[in-house]
Amino acid sequence: MTEPGFPHPGPRLPDPLTPSDIGRWCEKSVIPGVQPELSDDAAVVIASGHLSDAARGIVIRRMSAGLPVPTSSSINGAGGFGGLRRLQRSIGAIEAQLANPMLPSMVAPVIRSRRNTMTRRLDDARKNVITGKGIFATSIRGIRRERREGVHLELVDRERLFVGLTYTPTPNVNSGGYVRRAGSAAIDRVAGAVGAAATRAGLDKGNRWVNEILGDLETPSPNGDAKFVDGYETILFAAGSFYDRIIRCPAWHSDHFDMQRTAVDLNAELADIAADVIALRTIRVDLDNSRRAAGFDADLSDHISSREGSLRPVWTELIDRVAALASVAEVVESAAVELRVIAEFAHTATIDDRIDRLVARSGEREISADNTKRLTEQVRAGEDQLRIYRDVLQGNIARLSTGDATMRSRRLPE
């Protein structure tokens, strides 16, 4: 029971995230709670992980210099580039359904028409990203200037960047319409029922029923958590989310963290994490294919297992780097609260000064120095707290910059 005159305690702050927490997320391919879509900037930086080192450096330089990069508005995408990812996966799902030889003849044209509509949308988005006006230079003079400045992204690299954007880490991309989640037997039953009903009711109703079965809208997971395709997508989304939290925090852009902002390039850090995760996943897929091809060759299987073991420290380091990024986000958000408190103290002090001047002019009482002293001490206490935040943040940035975090053994995601 809080005594009268004393403020109620604030809510308990959540415990800081640890590498073990992030490792568990990746093992389960789940991040607790409802997660917002990644920002356009985070999606572009992560997509640059699919490029060569030189091309990735160009994307980062463009962003650091404030030059245009693709945005979801340029492709008429609602909800960020996650919509592009859902579109790409929906096309793949429909292609698989059209390949089913048991698909009723009445339903196939409707689904094929839907596939063609989605493909046109994807092609339009591709053209807007690769050759759309207002993003990359299109005139000869502009291209030459950008090449001299080292910020021109060649056409082939824009193609790869667009492909990377279609793989933007997105929560719950597997939770669409019923047919997308069903097995082949269920697909046959549902498609057959729709075909028979459409024959009786006419093509318009058939279109509506198929539209409901293959609906574009994603539904959240039953428990409200964000689910992902695999652990690699999970860690990419986590890194992008922490990046967004830092970039969107006013404290990060304040004068208090000038030195820390110059100590780390968040765009380059996220891009490097993305490139390493994508490379690791590619190698893991190749190892799995080699293991299947090895058959009963024990020597080859042992060699593959040995090489897989050598990758575990890489995965561990990636988790540690993302955990360091999470620590930076938590520190700057705490500092933002402290800055708001200091601003409120300063505002209160200004009001007190105005009141004291008015009272002094009236001659009714002397200026209250005690109140002014109390507020000054509170402001100084807040500034001391900010200095602590700066010291902690500097340590977290050092973890990002040097990458010398303690190695702990963790299992690679499947």
For each residue, the residues with C-beta under 8 A, 3 or more apart:
1:
2: 6 7 8 9
3: 6
4:
5:
6: 2 3
7: 2
8: 2
9: 2
10:
11:
12:
13: 334
14:
15:
16: 326 327 330
17: 21 22 323 326 327 330
18: 21 22 323
19: 22 23 316 319 320 323 405 408
20: 23 24
21: 17 18 24 25 323
22: 17 18 19 25 26 235 238 319 322 323 326
23: 19 20 26 27 319 410
24: 20 21 27 28
25: 21 22 28 29 30 31 32 234 235 238
26: 22 23 29 231 232 234 235 319 413
27: 23 24 231 411 413
28: 24 25
29: 25 26 227 228 229 230 231 233 234 413
30: 25 225 226 227 228 234
31: 25 35 171 225 226 228 234 237 238 241
32: 25 225 226
33: 224 225 226
34: 220 224 225 226
35: 31 171 226 237 241
36: 241 244
37: 79 80 81 82 170 171
38: 42 43 46 80 81 82 168 169 170 237 240 241 244
39: 42 43 80 240 244 247 248
40: 43 44 69 70 71 72 80 81
41: 44 45 63 69 244 247 267
42: 38 39 45 46 240 241 243 244 270
43: 38 39 40 46 47 72 80 81 82 165 168 240
44: 40 41 47 48 59 63 69 70 81 161 165
45: 41 42 48 49 59 60 63 240 243 267 270 271 274
46: 38 42 43 49 164 168 169 236 239 240 270 271 274
47: 43 44 50 81 161 164 165 167 168 274
48: 44 45 51 55 56 59 60 161 164 271 274 275
49: 45 46 56 164 236 271 273 274 275 276 277 278
50: 47 160 161 163 164 167 278
51: 48 55 56 59 157 160 161 164
52: 55 56 157
53: 56 57 275
54: 57 58
55: 48 51 52 58 59 153 154 157 160 161
56: 48 49 51 52 53 59 60 271 275
57: 53 54 60 61
58: 54 55 61 62 150 151 152 153 157
59: 44 45 48 51 55 56 62 63 69 153 161 271
60: 45 48 56 57 63 64 265 267 268 271
61: 57 58 64 65 150 151
62: 58 59 65 67 68 69 151 153
63: 41 44 45 59 60 66 67 69 267
64: 60 61 265 267
65: 61 62 151
66: 63
67: 62 63 151
68: 62 134 135 136
69: 40 41 44 59 62 63 135
70: 40 44 74 75 128 129 135 161 162 165
71: 40 74
72: 40 43 75 77 78 79 80 81 83 84
73: 76 77
74: 70 71 128 129 132 134 135
75: 70 72 84 124 125 128 129
76: 73 124 125 128
77: 72 73 80 81 83 84 125
78: 72 83
79: 37 72 82 83
80: 37 38 39 40 43 72 77 83 168
81: 37 38 40 43 44 47 72 77 84 85 165 168
82: 37 38 43 79 85 86 168 170 171 173
83: 72 77 78 79 80 86 87
84: 72 75 77 81 87 88 122 125 165 166 168
85: 81 82 88 89 165 166 167 168 169 170 173
86: 82 83 89 90 170 173 176 216 218
87: 83 84 90 91 118 121 122 125 166 216
88: 84 85 91 92 122 166 167
89: 85 86 92 93 173 174
90: 86 87 93 94 118 176 180 214 216
91: 87 88 94 95 115 118 119 122
92: 88 89 95 96
93: 89 90 96 97 176 179 180 214
94: 90 91 97 98 111 114 115 118 214
95: 91 92 98 99 115
96: 92 93 99 100
97: 93 94 100 103 111 179 187 191 214
98: 94 95 103 108 111 112 115
99: 95 96
100: 96 97 103 184 187 188 191
101:
102: 188 191 192
103: 97 98 100 107 108 111 191
104: 107 108 191 192 194 195 196
105: 108 109 195
106: 109 110 194 195 196 198 199 206
107: 103 104 110 111 191 194 195 198 206 210
108: 98 103 104 105 111 112
109: 105 106 112 113
110: 106 107 113 114 198 203 206 207 210
111: 94 97 98 103 107 108 114 115 210 214
112: 98 108 109 115 116
113: 109 110 116 117
114: 94 110 111 117 118 210 211 214
115: 91 94 95 98 111 112 118 119
116: 112 113 119 120
117: 113 114 120 121
118: 87 90 91 94 114 115 121 122
119: 91 115 116 122 123
120: 116 117 123 124
121: 87 117 118 124 125
122: 84 87 88 91 118 119 125 126 166
123: 119 120 126 127
124: 75 76 120 121 127 128
125: 75 76 77 84 87 121 122 128 129 162
126: 122 123 129 130 162
127: 123 124 130 131 132
128: 70 74 75 76 124 125 131 132
129: 70 74 75 125 126 132 135 158 161 162 165
130: 126 127 155 158 159 162
131: 127 128 136 138 158
132: 74 127 128 129 135
133: 138
134: 68 74
135: 68 69 70 74 129 132
136: 68 131 146 152 153 158
137: 142 143 145 146 152
138: 131 133 142 143
139: 142 143
140: 143 144
141: 144 145
142: 137 138 139 145 146
143: 137 138 139 140 146 147 152
144: 140 141 147 148
145: 137 141 142 148 149
146: 136 137 142 143 149 151 152
147: 143 144 150 152
148: 144 145
149: 145 146 152
150: 58 61 147
151: 58 61 62 65 67 146
152: 58 136 137 143 146 147 149
153: 55 58 59 62 136 157 158 161
154: 55 157 158
155: 130 158 159
156: 159 160
157: 51 52 55 58 153 154 160 161
158: 129 130 131 136 153 154 155 161 162
159: 130 155 156 162 163
160: 50 51 55 156 157 163 164
161: 44 47 48 50 51 55 59 70 129 153 157 158 164 165
162: 70 125 126 129 130 158 159 165 166
163: 50 159 160 166 167
164: 46 47 48 49 50 51 160 161 167 168
165: 43 44 47 70 81 84 85 129 161 162 168
166: 84 85 87 88 122 162 163
167: 47 50 85 88 163 164
168: 38 43 46 47 80 81 82 84 85 164 165
169: 38 46 85 228 233 234 236 237 240
170: 37 38 82 85 86 173 237
171: 31 35 37 82 226 227 228 237
172: 175 218 219 220 221 226 227
173: 82 85 86 89 170 176 218 228 229
174: 89 180 181 227 229
175: 172 181 218 219 220 221 227
176: 86 90 93 173 180 181 214 215 216 217 218 219
177: 180 181 212 213 214 215
178: 181 182 186 190 213
179: 93 97 182 186 187 190 191 213 214
180: 90 93 174 176 177 214
181: 174 175 176 177 178
182: 178 179 186 187 190
183: 186 187
184: 100 187 188
185: 188 189
186: 178 179 182 183 189 190
187: 97 100 179 182 183 184 190 191
188: 100 102 184 185 191 192
189: 185 186 192 193
190: 178 179 182 186 187 193 194 213
191: 97 100 102 103 104 107 179 187 188 194 195
192: 102 104 188 189 195 196
193: 189 190 196 197
194: 104 106 107 190 191 197 198 206 209 210 213
195: 104 105 106 107 191 192 198 199 206
196: 104 106 192 193 199 200
197: 193 194 200 201 205 206 209
198: 106 107 110 194 195 201 202 203 205 206 209 210
199: 106 195 196 206
200: 196 197
201: 197 198 204 205 206
202: 198 205 206
203: 110 198 206 207
204: 201 207 208
205: 197 198 201 202 208 209
206: 106 107 110 194 195 197 198 199 201 202 203 209 210
207: 110 203 204 210 211
208: 204 205 211 212
209: 194 197 198 205 206 212 213
210: 107 110 111 114 194 198 206 207 213 214
211: 114 207 208 214 215
212: 177 208 209 215
213: 177 178 179 190 194 209 210
214: 90 93 94 97 111 114 176 177 179 180 210 211
215: 176 177 211 212
216: 86 87 90 176
217: 176
218: 86 172 173 175 176
219: 172 175 176
220: 34 172 175 224
221: 172 175 224 225 226 227
222:
223:
224: 33 34 220 221
225: 30 31 32 33 34 221
226: 30 31 32 33 34 35 171 172 221 237
227: 29 30 171 172 174 175 221
228: 29 30 31 169 171 173 231 233 234 237
229: 29 173 174 233
230: 29 233 234 281 413 414
231: 26 27 29 228 234 235 412 413 414
232: 26 235 236 277 278 280 281 284 413
233: 29 169 228 229 230 236 237
234: 25 26 29 30 31 169 228 230 231 237 238 413
235: 22 25 26 231 232 238 239 277 318 319 322
236: 46 49 169 232 233 239 240 273 274 277
237: 31 35 38 169 170 171 226 228 233 234 240 241
238: 22 25 31 234 235 241 242 322 326
239: 46 235 236 242 243 270 273 274 321 322 325
240: 38 39 42 43 45 46 169 236 237 243 244 270
241: 31 35 36 38 42 237 238 244 245
242: 238 239 245 246 322 325 326 328 329
243: 42 45 239 240 246 247 266 270 325
244: 36 38 39 41 42 240 241 247 248
245: 241 242 248 249 329 332 333
246: 242 243 249 252 266 325 328 329 332
247: 39 41 243 244 252 266
248: 39 244 245
249: 245 246 252 253 329 332 333 336
250: 253 254 336 339
251: 254 256 257 332 333 335 336 339
252: 246 247 249 257 261 332
253: 249 250 257 261
254: 250 251 257 339
255: 258
256: 251 335 339 386 389 390
257: 251 252 253 254 260 261 332 335 390 393
258: 255 261 262
259: 262 263 390 394
260: 257 263 264 390 393 394 397
261: 252 253 257 258 264
262: 258 259
263: 259 260 394 397 401
264: 260 261 269 397 400 401
265: 60 64 268 269
266: 243 246 247 269 270
267: 41 45 60 63 64 270 271
268: 60 265 271 272
269: 264 265 266 272 273 321 325 400
270: 42 45 46 239 240 243 266 267 273 274 325
271: 45 46 48 49 56 59 60 267 268 274 275
272: 268 269 275 276
273: 49 236 239 269 270 276 277 318 321 322 325
274: 45 46 47 48 49 236 239 270 271 277 278
275: 48 49 53 56 271 272 278 279
276: 49 272 273 279 280 314 318
277: 49 232 235 236 273 274 280 281 318
278: 49 50 232 274 275 281 282
279: 275 276 282 283
280: 232 276 277 283 284 311 314 315 318 412
281: 230 232 277 278 284 285
282: 278 279 285 286
283: 279 280 286 287 311
284: 232 280 281 287 288 308 311 412
285: 281 282 288 289
286: 282 283 289 290
287: 283 284 290 291 304 307 308
288: 284 285 291 292
289: 285 286 292 293
290: 286 287 293 294 300 304
291: 287 288 294 301 304
292: 288 289 295
293: 289 290
294: 290 291 297 300 301 304
295: 292
296:
297: 294 300 301
298: 301 302
299: 302 303
300: 290 294 297 303 304
301: 291 294 297 298 304 305
302: 298 299 305 306
303: 299 300 306 307
304: 287 290 291 294 300 301 307 308
305: 301 302 308 309
306: 302 303 309 310
307: 287 303 304 310 311
308: 284 287 304 305 311 312 412
309: 305 306 312
310: 306 307 313
311: 280 283 284 307 308 314 315 412
312: 308 309 315 316 409 410 411 412
313: 310 316 317 407
314: 276 280 311 317 318
315: 280 311 312 318 319 410 412 413
316: 19 312 313 319 320 407 408 409 410
317: 313 314 320 321 403 405 407
318: 235 273 276 277 280 314 315 321 322
319: 19 22 23 26 235 315 316 322 323 410
320: 19 316 317 323 324 399 403 405 406 408
321: 239 269 273 317 318 324 325 399 400 403 405
322: 22 235 238 239 242 273 318 319 325 326
323: 17 18 19 21 22 319 320 326 327 405
324: 320 321 327 328 396 397 399 400 405
325: 239 242 243 246 269 270 273 321 322 328 329 400
326: 16 17 22 238 242 322 323 329 330
327: 16 17 323 324 330 331 392 396 399
328: 242 246 324 325 331 332 393 396 397 400
329: 242 245 246 249 325 326 332 333
330: 16 17 326 327 333 334
331: 327 328 334 335 389 392 393 396
332: 245 246 249 251 252 257 328 329 335 336 389 393
333: 245 249 251 329 330 336 337
334: 13 330 331 337 338 389
335: 251 256 257 331 332 338 339 386 389 393
336: 249 250 251 332 333 339 340
337: 333 334 340 341
338: 334 335 341 342 382 385 386 389
339: 250 251 254 256 335 336 342 343 386
340: 336 337 343 344
341: 337 338 344 345 382
342: 338 339 345 346 379 382 383 386
343: 339 340 346 347
344: 340 341 347 348
345: 341 342 348 349 375 378 379 382
346: 342 343 349 350 379
347: 343 344 350 351
348: 344 345 351 352 375
349: 345 346 352 353 372 375 376 379
350: 346 347 353 354
351: 347 348 354 355
352: 348 349 355 356 368 371 372 375
353: 349 350 356 357 372
354: 350 351 357 358
355: 351 352 358 359
356: 352 353 359 360 367 368 372
357: 353 354 360 361
358: 354 355 361 362
359: 355 356 362 364 365 367
360: 356 357 363 366 367
361: 357 358
362: 358 359
363: 360
364: 359
365: 359 368
366: 360
367: 356 359 360 372
368: 352 356 365 371 372
369: 372 373
370: 373 374
371: 352 368 374 375
372: 349 352 353 356 367 368 369 375 376
373: 369 370 376 377
374: 370 371 377 378
375: 345 348 349 352 371 372 378 379
376: 349 372 373 379 380
377: 373 374 380 381
378: 345 374 375 381 382
379: 342 345 346 349 375 376 382 383
380: 376 377 383 384
381: 377 378 384 385
382: 338 341 342 345 378 379 385 386
383: 342 379 380 386 387
384: 380 381 387 388
385: 338 381 382 388 389
386: 256 335 338 339 342 382 383 389 390
387: 383 384 390 391
388: 384 385 391 392
389: 256 331 332 334 335 338 385 386 392 393
390: 256 257 259 260 386 387 393 394
391: 387 388 394 395
392: 327 331 388 389 395 396
393: 257 260 328 331 332 335 389 390 396 397
394: 259 260 263 390 391 397 398
395: 391 392 398 399
396: 324 327 328 331 392 393 399 400
397: 260 263 264 324 328 393 394 400 401
398: 394 395 401 402
399: 320 321 324 327 395 396 402 403 404 405
400: 264 269 321 324 325 328 396 397 403
401: 263 264 397 398
402: 398 399
403: 317 320 321 399 400
404: 399
405: 19 317 320 321 323 324 399
406: 320
407: 313 316 317
408: 19 316 320
409: 312 316
410: 23 312 315 316 319
411: 27 312
412: 231 280 284 308 311 312 315
413: 26 27 29 230 231 232 234 315
414: 230 231
